[in-house]
Amino acid sequence: MTIETNSQGIPPIGQPASLTDRVKRIITQPKVEWELIAAEPATVKGIYTGYVMILAAIPVLAGLIGGQIFGYSTLGVTYRPTLADALQSAIISYAGALVGIFLIALVIDWLAPRFGGESNRIQALKVSAYSATATWLAGVFALIPSLGFLNILGLYSLYLIYTGLPRLMKAPEDKAMSYVIVTILAVFVLALVLAFFMAPFLVG
């Protein structure tokens, strides 16, 4: 199917974007892209199969391959997990990412009316899923463990939350910043909780 676009390569309001175009534009022109995302019809299944399940695999696969090729070095000692252990970690990490996106959406949706916004689970899932784009893309650096520090580039996802959350959840301007801050704090807490429960099953 061919997707029509204007001279800037942006599809009409309400028309879904291709995966590559969405990734490119949510990173380079998020304010414009969030307006398009807000107007698109969507389902939980569609967001997951068409976006989340694909991009969430990037850091998982990069870590799996990098760990097998280069191993993990600490204090001059290199550890290379067995393929079985690495696959187990990859599967658990991937499942954690998929579950985490949905839990974050539930938090966003639950917080919305408390900050003057509108409760809408699909819009909340859009915020959760598309704002994670930068984090997933930065995960490619796990391919070379020594470059893992570049994962910090994934913090751009915080800016994506800042630009998208008030728009999609229709939070009033005077409460938007508080909504964003509380959401970001909730994301960090949720990430820590998930990491705690997954840690015993991960290697590397």
Secondary structure, 3 states (H helix, E strand, C coil): CCCCCCCCCCCCCCCCCCHHHHHHHHHHCHHHHHHHHHHCCCCHHHHHHHHHHHHCHHHHHHHHHHHHHCCEEECCEEECCCHHHHHHHHHHHHHHHHHHHHHHHHHHHHHHHHHCCCCCHHHHHHHHHHHCHHHHHHHHHHHCHHHHHHHHHHHHHHHHHHHHHHHHHCCCHHHHHHHHHHHHHHHHHHHHHHHHHHHHHCCC
